[in-house]
């Protein structure tokens, strides 16, 4: 199942906000273990913690590390200049969740073998360039209707609703959960919005 909410771990530090958010877990939620520069040993340990919390590896994707994903029995989320999703799928198998980061229409059109893609930045994020906004996202999304696309970048409850109306199949969220006083409440709200807000033509 393609996630409606993809919870992204902070790039470093405590995983407690993510684990707390998973009090509102469900089959429409996945976790992207995104720890740039982390050792394989650290990723295996943190991945194991998340797998136990998720009740299995099917809804975990490991950022950029096919070796760790394979060792955990999890999926993988690949950077734009990384391994091709089709190559990752040959290693992980047909049922694995294989995601890919993209930032424009040519990048999305070039994808083959991915379960889903994230398209970013949807809203303003420091250091991430000009945001697509709802109109820009919708224009790109409508051109690649066959691929599930999740909005990434500046996502909170309000922005998540805008993304869904712009045609997103779901959202990827980091800061709104990492900085929340009640991460589970944020995740629950995002799940509800993604289930009830409808994309054009849905």
FIPA-6791 format. One record per residue (C-alpha): x, y, z; residue in three letters; residue number from 0. Coordinates in steps of 0.05 Angstrom, whole numbers. Each point is the difference from the previous one (the first is absolute). Layout:
BEGIN
SITE      c1      c2      c3  resn  resi
SITE       X       Y       Z   ALA   NUM
...
***
This chain:
BEGIN
SITE      c1      c2      c3  resn  resi
SITE       0       0       0   UNK     0
SITE      26      69     -18   UNK     1
SITE       5      43      63   UNK     2
SITE     -46      59       7   UNK     3
SITE      46      27      54   UNK     4
SITE      75     -12      -4   UNK     5
SITE      33      19      66   UNK     6
SITE      71      23     -12   UNK     7
SITE      51      -8      57   UNK     8
SITE      43      60      19   UNK     9
SITE      68      -5     -34   UNK    10
SITE      33     -10      68   UNK    11
SITE     -17      -4      73   UNK    12
SITE     -57     -30      39   UNK    13
SITE     -53     -43     -34   UNK    14
SITE     -49      10      58   UNK    15
SITE     -46      48     -38   UNK    16
SITE      -8     -51     -56   UNK    17
SITE     -12     -57      49   UNK    18
SITE     -51      42      38   UNK    19
SITE     -35      18     -65   UNK    20
SITE      -9     -74     -14   UNK    21
SITE     -50      -3      56   UNK    22
SITE     -47      22     -56   UNK    23
SITE      28     -52     -49   UNK    24
SITE     -41     -35     -52   UNK    25
SITE       7     -37     -67   UNK    26
SITE       3      66     -38   UNK    27
SITE      63      22      37   UNK    28
SITE      73     -15     -17   UNK    29
SITE      66      25      29   UNK    30
SITE      59      25     -40   UNK    31
SITE      64     -12      40   UNK    32
SITE      39      58     -26   UNK    33
SITE      67       7      36   UNK    34
SITE      52      27     -50   UNK    35
SITE      70     -22      18   UNK    36
SITE     -21     -50      54   UNK    37
SITE      38     -65       4   UNK    38
SITE     -31     -66     -22   UNK    39
SITE       2     -24      73   UNK    40
SITE     -39      61      23   UNK    41
SITE     -51      -6     -56   UNK    42
SITE     -10     -74      15   UNK    43
SITE     -12      15      73   UNK    44
SITE     -48      57     -13   UNK    45
SITE     -34     -38     -55   UNK    46
SITE     -11     -58      47   UNK    47
SITE     -32      46      51   UNK    48
SITE     -47      28     -52   UNK    49
SITE     -17     -68     -28   UNK    50
SITE     -20     -24      69   UNK    51
SITE     -43      61       9   UNK    52
SITE     -32      -8     -69   UNK    53
SITE     -12     -74      11   UNK    54
SITE      43     -20     -60   UNK    55
SITE      46      27     -54   UNK    56
SITE     -51      10     -56   UNK    57
SITE     -14      73      17   UNK    58
SITE      72      22      13   UNK    59
SITE      44      30     -55   UNK    60
SITE      74      14      11   UNK    61
SITE      27      63     -31   UNK    62
SITE      53     -14     -53   UNK    63
SITE      27     -65      29   UNK    64
SITE     -21     -61     -40   UNK    65
SITE      47     -45      40   UNK    66
SITE     -33      20      66   UNK    67
SITE     -70      -5     -29   UNK    68
SITE      15     -70     -25   UNK    69
SITE      30     -22      66   UNK    70
SITE     -62      26      37   UNK    71
SITE     -50     -29     -50   UNK    72
SITE     -25      71      -9   UNK    73
SITE     -11      46     -59   UNK    74
SITE      45      56     -24   UNK    75
SITE      -8      74     -17   UNK    76
SITE      50      22     -53   UNK    77
SITE      29      70     -13   UNK    78
SITE      -8      32     -68   UNK    79
SITE      72     -13     -19   UNK    80
SITE       2     -69      31   UNK    81
SITE     -14     -71     -23   UNK    82
SITE     -57     -12     -49   UNK    83
SITE     -63     -25      34   UNK    84
SITE      -4     -57     -50   UNK    85
SITE      69     -24      22   UNK    86
SITE     -20       5      73   UNK    87
SITE     -63     -41     -14   UNK    88
SITE      41     -56     -31   UNK    89
SITE      36      -6      67   UNK    90
SITE     -59      11      48   UNK    91
SITE     -54     -37     -39   UNK    92
SITE     -66      19     -32   UNK    93
SITE     -38      12      65   UNK    94
SITE      51      48      30   UNK    95
SITE     -17      73      11   UNK    96
SITE      48      39     -45   UNK    97
SITE      -4      76       3   UNK    98
SITE      38      54     -36   UNK    99
SITE      11      75      10   UNK   100
SITE     -15      46     -58   UNK   101
SITE      -7      74     -10   UNK   102
SITE     -29      11     -70   UNK   103
SITE     -39     -31     -57   UNK   104
SITE      59     -29     -39   UNK   105
SITE      24     -35      62   UNK   106
SITE     -68     -32      13   UNK   107
SITE      -8     -21     -73   UNK   108
SITE      68     -34       1   UNK   109
SITE     -19     -45      58   UNK   110
SITE      -9     -75     -11   UNK   111
SITE     -12     -52      54   UNK   112
SITE     -18      47      57   UNK   113
SITE     -59     -12      46   UNK   114
SITE      -7      75      10   UNK   115
SITE      38      65      -5   UNK   116
SITE       5      61      45   UNK   117
SITE      -5      67     -37   UNK   118
SITE      31      59      36   UNK   119
SITE       1      53      25   UNK   120
SITE     -76       9       3   UNK   121
SITE       4      58      49   UNK   122
SITE      57      44      23   UNK   123
SITE      57     -35      35   UNK   124
SITE      64      37      19   UNK   125
SITE      56     -16     -48   UNK   126
SITE     -43     -42     -48   UNK   127
SITE     -13      51     -54   UNK   128
SITE     -64      28     -29   UNK   129
SITE     -61     -40      21   UNK   130
SITE     -46     -31     -52   UNK   131
SITE     -63      23      35   UNK   132
SITE     -67     -32     -12   UNK   133
SITE      -6      23     -72   UNK   134
SITE      70     -23     -20   UNK   135
SITE      -9     -66      34   UNK   136
SITE     -68     -12     -32   UNK   137
SITE      27      15     -70   UNK   138
SITE      56     -51       8   UNK   139
SITE     -44     -51      34   UNK   140
SITE     -51       0     -55   UNK   141
SITE      54     -17     -51   UNK   142
SITE      21     -64      35   UNK   143
SITE     -66     -30      23   UNK   144
SITE      26     -72      -1   UNK   145
SITE      51      10      56   UNK   146
SITE     -21      13      73   UNK   147
SITE      30      66      21   UNK   148
SITE       8      25      72   UNK   149
SITE       9      74      16   UNK   150
SITE      62      16      41   UNK   151
SITE      24      65      29   UNK   152
SITE     -31      45      52   UNK   153
SITE     -57     -49      14   UNK   154
SITE     -45      11      59   UNK   155
SITE     -75     -12       6   UNK   156
SITE     -21      62     -40   UNK   157
SITE      53      -9     -53   UNK   158
SITE     -16     -75      -3   UNK   159
SITE     -72      16     -17   UNK   160
SITE      23      47     -55   UNK   161
SITE      45     -54     -28   UNK   162
SITE     -56     -51      -1   UNK   163
SITE     -45      48     -37   UNK   164
SITE      57      12     -49   UNK   165
SITE       1     -73     -18   UNK   166
SITE      50     -30      49   UNK   167
SITE     -10     -73      16   UNK   168
SITE      28      13      70   UNK   169
SITE      50      42      38   UNK   170
SITE      70      -8      28   UNK   171
SITE      10      36      66   UNK   172
SITE      60      15      44   UNK   173
SITE      -1      66      38   UNK   174
SITE     -73       1      20   UNK   175
SITE      10     -65      37   UNK   176
SITE      72      11      24   UNK   177
SITE     -19      66      33   UNK   178
SITE     -69     -19      25   UNK   179
SITE     -20      -2      73   UNK   180
SITE     -47     -58     -18   UNK   181
SITE      29     -36     -61   UNK   182
SITE     -55     -52       0   UNK   183
SITE     -54      54      -5   UNK   184
SITE      36      30     -60   UNK   185
SITE       4     -67     -35   UNK   186
SITE     -73     -16      15   UNK   187
SITE     -21      67     -29   UNK   188
SITE      42     -10     -63   UNK   189
SITE     -29     -70     -10   UNK   190
SITE     -71      26       7   UNK   191
SITE      12      57     -49   UNK   192
SITE      32     -46     -51   UNK   193
SITE     -59     -47       5   UNK   194
SITE     -54      54      -6   UNK   195
SITE      29      54     -46   UNK   196
SITE      -8     -20     -72   UNK   197
SITE      45      16     -59   UNK   198
SITE     -32      28     -62   UNK   199
SITE     -35     -56     -38   UNK   200
SITE       9     -50      57   UNK   201
***
